[in-house]
Amino acid sequence: MTGKTNKKLWIGVLAVSAVLVLCLGVLVLLTQPKWLQELQVKIYGGEQIMPLIGTDRVRLSQDGNVLAVYDGNRLQALNLVNDNLTDLILYDNSMSTSPNADLAITTNGAYAIAIRSNEAFWSEVVIIETGTPTPNTRSISLPDFHKPYRLAISPDDLLLAILVEDNSTGNRQYYAALYSLPDGVARGKIDIFTFGYDLIFAPNGRLAIAEKANIHIWNVSTKKIESSITPTLLNRDGPILLSFSPDGSMLAVSFNATAYGTDAIEMVDVFNVQTGRSITYFSFPVTLSNLPTAFSPDGKAIAISTCDAIHIYRLSDSQRTHTYYKLWEGALRQSCSMSPLQFTPDGKSVYYGWLEPNSIVKFRFSSELPTRRNE
């Protein structure tokens, strides 16, 4: 009799416990922000934290508080502190896959800047106030057949630089248009010599523009070149990506290289900005990954994205310290997007826009996460 009673008692206790656990789970879900309920998914080496709209254009504000994405049609900006989401249709054309639909964000994340284009001759740059479901917007319009395709914001958030292709005469020319960000007033332009692959402001306000053979560093006030960097093995037909170290003393240049006359490789060359000389370099087999890079906040390490992994290198001796493979549901997934890598201010995580399986991934540099594929 006692055995049967104890058995019934244990069954009752287990049933009550199961109900309590279920209720607690429901309570947790109800108290989480909606975007977190729907979108937070643990993966190998990272954490999917936000919806993607089929894009690799991802930007994190310098203070680490606002994350923005843009696909040429729709822009989303999420405040990671208070969960406010700005969701805005900029160009209602689901067929648009504009390669020039670039995105930039101010230091504090108060404004996101995006290129809106109809892929023919009409383009404009839209400045969006983040942090509200119905944001205020204003536009910078360019002349017909002047197509913007790359954006950069100065460190003080006062100047916007736009790489533009001018095809108004049928003979393509390129320049960097400068605008005052607070009021949209034009501040002149910098005519460049060839196609400009990338542009980025240095911490001191100088503007680096990557062309087919050189990276020129311009004084935006005088519109004159102050210095130039020429990667020795630069292949002029490939994309070039730039990133500055936090103190501006180093510039990482990612490019397709031709080594020894025939062997093609992809390379990240790190230069001393003052001397123009290479400090160190990292080479990889050609995988069309474009090798986006980011310096750690203390400037002691660099993150490099290849198609299958994100690698962390120590700059003092050029040694690789971590490799985070891009795994999804246990399988290696190729992601060769040009999405910039962006460190969080504490240097413990890096954001990356993953085109497939369409997610923004926050890679945490933690010993609790796998850093080797077969570990």
N, C-alpha and C positions, 0 to 999 in steps of 0.2 A: 504493500500500500504506500509506504514511504517512498519507494523507488518511483512509482507512477506519479506521485505528487511532485517529487523533485523534477521529473522529466517535464511535466506540464509547466512547472514554474520556470524552468530554463527556456522552454519554447516561448512562454509569455515574455520573458526578459528579452530574448532575441528579437521577437516581433516588435516590442516597444522600441528597442534600440534601432531597428531598421527604420521605423517610422520617424524617429528623432533625426537620424542621419539624413533621410530624405527631406525632411522639413528644413534642416540646416542648409542643405544644398540649394533648395529653392530660395531660401532667404538670401544666401550669398549671391545667387544669380540676380535676384530682384534689386539688391543694393548696389550691384556693379553698374558702371556706366553702360549704356546700350551698346556703344561701339566695342567695348571690351567684351561684353557677353557674346557678341556675334563674331568677333574677329581675332581674339587672342588665341593663338594655336601654337603649342610648343612644337619645335622641329629640332633636328639635329644641328647643334652649333649655333642656333639663333632662335628668335622668337618673332613670329609674325604678329605685327601689332596694329595694322591698319589696312583698309581695303585698297587695292590698286585698281586702277581703271585702265589696265593694259599699257603701262608706261614704265620707262626707266628714268623719268625726270623727277627726281626726288631731292628736296632741299631741307636741311635742318638749320634753324636759326643758330647763330653763334652762341647764344646763351643756353641752347639746348631745350628751349621751351616750346617751340612751334615746328611742326613737321608738315611739309607741303608736297603735294604731287600734282602733276598736270599731264594730260595726254593730247593736248591740242584742241580738245573740245570742252573738257570738264576740269575744273580746278578744285582741289580739296585741301584745306589747311586745318590741322588739328592742334589745339593747344594742349600740350601734354600735362599741364598743371591743373587746369580746371575743366578739361574735356570738352571745351567749346569747339564745335566743328563748323567751319565755313565750307559750303558746298555750292559751287556756282558753275552754270553752263556759260562758257564764253563764246563758243561757236557751235551751233546745233547742227552738226554734220557727223553722223556716226561712221561715215566712210572715210573721214579724214585721218590720215596717218602721217601728218606733216613732220618731216624730219627737222624742221626749223622751229618747232614749237617749244622754245626753251623756257626755263623758269629760273627766277632768282628770288631771294628773300632777304629782308633787311636784318641787321644784327640782332634786334630784339624781336623779330618776327611780326612786327606790327603791320607790315605790308608785304605782299607777294606780287611779283612782277612777272607777267607772262606775255608771250608773243601770240597774237591771234591772226591767222592768215587763211585766205581761201584757196591757197595753192596756185593762184593764177597771177594776178598783179597787185592785189589789194592786201595790205598788212597794216597792223597797228600794234602798239605795245600798251598793255592794260595794267594799271596799277590798282591792286585790290586791297582794301582794308580787311585784315583778318580779325578773328575773334567774335564774329557775329554771323548768324544765319543769313542775314540780308545785308551784305557788305556794301559800302560805298565804293564806287569805282570811278576812275578817270583814265583818259586815253592819250597817248602820244601817237599822232598820225604821221606817217611818212608819205612822200610823194609816190604816185603810181610807179610800179616796176622797181621800186626800191624795197628789197625784201630783207627784213631783219632776221637773223638766225642764231645769234649768240648774245647773252646778256651778262653783265657784271656790275656789281654795286661797290662803291668805294667803302672803306672801313668805317668812315664817319656817317654813312648813309645819306650823304648829300649829293652824290654824283652817280648817274646811271650811264654806263657805256654800252653801246649796241653795235655789234658787227653787222654790216649791211652790204648786200650785193646790189649794185646799181646796174640794171639791164635796160635802162630807158633808151639807150641809143643802139642796143643790139650788141654792143661791145662791153662785156662785163668788166666792171671796176668794183673795187672794194674799199670800204672805209669804216672807221669807228665813229659813230655819232655820239656826242656827249650832251646830256641833259641834266638840269638841276632836278633832283628827285622830289624835293618838297613842292615845287610849283610847275614842273614840266617845261621850264624855259630852256631853249636850245643854248648850248655853251660851245658851239663850234664842232669841228670834226677833225679826225686824223686820217689823212689819206695813206693807205698802205700799198705796198708794191705788188703783192700777189694775193691769192686767196688766203684769208685768215681762218685758221682752224679753231683757235680758241683764244680767249682773252680773260685776264684775271687781274684784279688790283692787288698790289703788294700792300703790306701793313703800313708803309709810309706814304701811300696814295699814288705811287707810280703805277702805270698800266703796262702789263706785259701782254704782247700780242704774238701768237705763234703763226708764222707764215711758212711757206713751203721749204725754205732753206735756213731761216734764222728765227730766233725769238728776240724781238726788239722790246726794250723797256723804255717807255715814253714818259716824258713830263707832260701831264695833261694841261698845265697852264701855258707852257711855251709851245706845245704841240711838236716838240723835237725829241729825237732819240737821244737818250742819255748813255745807253750801253746796249750791247748785243751779245747773244749767246748762240754759238753754232755747234750743234751736236755733230761729231765727226762722221758717224755712220748713218746719218739721217737719210731715209728713203723719202723722196719728195712726194710720192704718190699716196702716202698713207695718212691717217688722222694723227693729230698731235694733241695731247692733253697736258695741261699745266696745273701745278699746285705749289703754293708758297709755304715755307715753314712759318710758324707763328711769329717769329721775330723778323722774317723777311730776308734772312741771311742766305737761305737755300731755296733753290727752285728745282722741282722735280719735273722732268720732261719725259712723257711717255710717247713712243713712236715706233713705227715699223722701221727696222734697220736692215741694211745690207752689209753683212760682215764678210770680209775676205773675198769680196767681189761677187760671190755667187750665193752663199748661204743666207737665207732670209731668217731673221729672228725678230722678236718683239723685245723692246728694251725700255727700261726706266733709267734715265741718267740724272744724277743729282749734282747740281752745279752750285758753286760758290758765286753768289750774285755779284759781289764786288769785283772778283778777279775774272769771272767768266769761265773758270776752269772746272772740270769735272772732279767731284769729290769721290764718288763711288757710282757704280752702276749695277743693275740687276737685269739679266737676260732670261728669256723664256722662249720655248718653241712657238712658232706662229700658230695661233688658234683664233685669230680675229677677235681677241678679247679687248683690245684697245688699252688695257692696263690702267684703269682709273687708280689714282693714288690719293693718300692723305697723310700728312704728318701728325704725329701725336701732339697733344697740347704742350708738352714740355720740349718738343723738337728732338727727342732722343730716338724715336722710332718712326718707321714709315709703313703704312699699310698699302698693299698692292693687290688689286683684284684681277685674277685670271678667270677663264671661263668656268673652271671647276672648283676654285677655292679662293679664299682671301688669305694672303700671307702677311705676316708681321716680321719686319727685319729691324734689328738693332743697328743704328747708323754708326756707332763707334767702331764696330768691327765688321759690319755688313753681314752679320750672321742672322739666319732665320730663327726666330724664337717660337712662332706659332704658325700652324696652318689650319684654317677652318674650312673643311670641305663643304660644298654646297649640296647637302643631302635633303631629299624630300621623301618622306615615308620609307626611309631606309635605303633609297636608291640615289646614286649620284646623278645630279641634274645639271646640265650645262646652262650657264647664264652668262652670256657675253655682252651684256649691256654696257653702255658708256656712263651709267649712273655714277655720279661722284660718290666716293667713300667719304663719310663725314663722322669724325669722332665726337662723342659727347664731351662736354667740358671737363669731366673728371678723368678722361682718357681710358675708361674701363670698358667702353662699348663703341661700336661703330655701326652706322646705318648704311644700308645698301639697298637700292631699288632693284628688285629681281623680276625680270620680265616673265619668266616661267618658273614656278606656277603662279605668276601674278601676285606678288606680295612684297611688302617692304619688310626687310629683315633687320632686326637689331641683334648683332652679334656681340655677345657678352664675353669679355676676356676673363674667363673663370676656369679654375682647375676642375670644376664640377662638370664642365662640358667637354665632349670629345674633341680633340684637336688633331687626331689622325683617323683616317678613314677606317682602318681595320682594327682599331683599339677596342 
